[in-house]
């Protein structure tokens, strides 16, 4: 199948929140697959960006064509940015997108019983928060992929994250107050607190030299999964920095593909 055969459904409105700004998603579907498993992709940026924004490595990989060429449908989704609404608005938006996709996906050639959620940076955080919650009500959520997501905002500065505790940091802006002044809110916003024994398998990929989101975040999340008895794979990208600049997109993509092929494989009855 050539990349120009990938079916594209762009600018699909999935929600209009109280702010009045329509939230959209883009769908990329492989036509040769009768019912393709779905990967929901959540972009990074937090206070900026939209569903078309990818890190340079994922641009080089051609992620929205690469996944359909391997048999997976992709939905890239918008959410309200922290410059538009405070937590949990962005989490609610991804949750609404998941509900919409589970309800309407079959009409686009998607197998809505096999869904994984993948996000990078702030999008990885949203993939975790929304995916863990959605998995508690639906067994369709088969896997989560976290690329260098911030977790546990309250201790990020102590582990070396620059400026996290400052009033104008991304984390403070998301919560609507400086992180250290709202410990209970920061705790509720911590995905580690949502991990259960039944949580879907998780792939974490994080650079050991990430100075924006310290590698300790990946270790803490992995430990939370292991403590709960849930399945987790932690891929440490040695000397890797935030957004994986200079890394081999094919090599990292193969790790993702192996995980997706495992967790989204058809269930034998």
ABEGO torsion letter per residue (X at the ends): XBAAABBBBBGBBABBBAAGBBBBBBBBBBAABABBBBBBBBBBGGABEBAABBBAAAAAAGAAAAAAAAGBBBBBBBBBBAAABBOAAAAAAAAAAAAAAAAAAAAAGBBAABBBBBBBEAAAAAAAAAAAAAAAABAABABBBBBGBBBGAAAAAAAGBBGAABAABAAAAAAGBBAAABAAAAAAABAAAABBAABBBBBBBBBAABAABBAAAAAAAAAAAAAAGBBBBBBBBBGBBBGGBGBBAAAAAAAAAAAAAAAABBBBX
